């Protein structure tokens, strides 16, 4: 049992078994869940769907895509 605090909302005694689980398969230096490193952002969007949001990290000028349980980062050419 754990307690999660988010802003002023408290969820108490949530069982770990109640959490939604996501499996992510990483092939080091090759791919994540079958999406190869070097894939263009548009192609990533075709595969994963449109992100829920995007943001800039600090003073970086490259957007990071936000999905429900992960973020997708890109290089200066918007390649994954």
N, C-alpha and C positions, 0 to 999 in steps of 0.2 A: 504494500500500500504506500502511495506517495501523495504529496500535496503539490498541486501546480498553481502558481500564481501568475495571472496575466492581467495587468492593470489592476482594477479593483475586483476582478472576478476570481473567485476561489473555487477550484474543483477539488474536493477532499476525498481521500481514500479511493482513488480510481485504481482499479485492478489493471495490472500491466496487460493481462489477456484481453482487455477491452480496447486497447489501442489498435488503430488500423496499422497493419504492417505492410511495408513496401519492400520488395526484394530488388536490389540493384546489383547487377553483375558487372564487375570491372575486370577488363583484360588489360593489365598495366601497359602503358605506352601504345595501346592499339585502339580500344573502344570502351564505351560505357553503355550497357544494355544494347549492344549491337550498333550504336552510332559511333562511327570511326572518327578519331581525332582528325581535324582538317576539313570536316564537313561544313559547308556553308550554312549560315544562319537560316536562310530561307528553306533549305532542305531539312534542317532540324525542326523547323516549324511544321513542315509537311508530315514529318514522322510523329512528332509529339503533339501536334495541334498548336493553336495559338496560345502563347503564355498568358497567364492571368494579369501580369503587370511586368514592367521593366524599370530599372533604376540605374543610376550612375554611382559607382563606388567612389566616395571621397571626391577628389578632383580629377578622376579618370574621365576620359571622353568616350569610353566604350560602354555601351549598355549591357547590363546583365539581365537575362530573362528570369522571371519568377513563375514557377509552377507550384502546385499545391504542396509538394513535399520536398522540393529541391530548387536550386538556382542553376542556371546554365550560363557559364562565362565564355567569352570569346576573346580571340587575339585582336590585334590592330586591323586585321583584314576581315573581321567578323567571321572567322573560322573557329569551329568548336575545338 
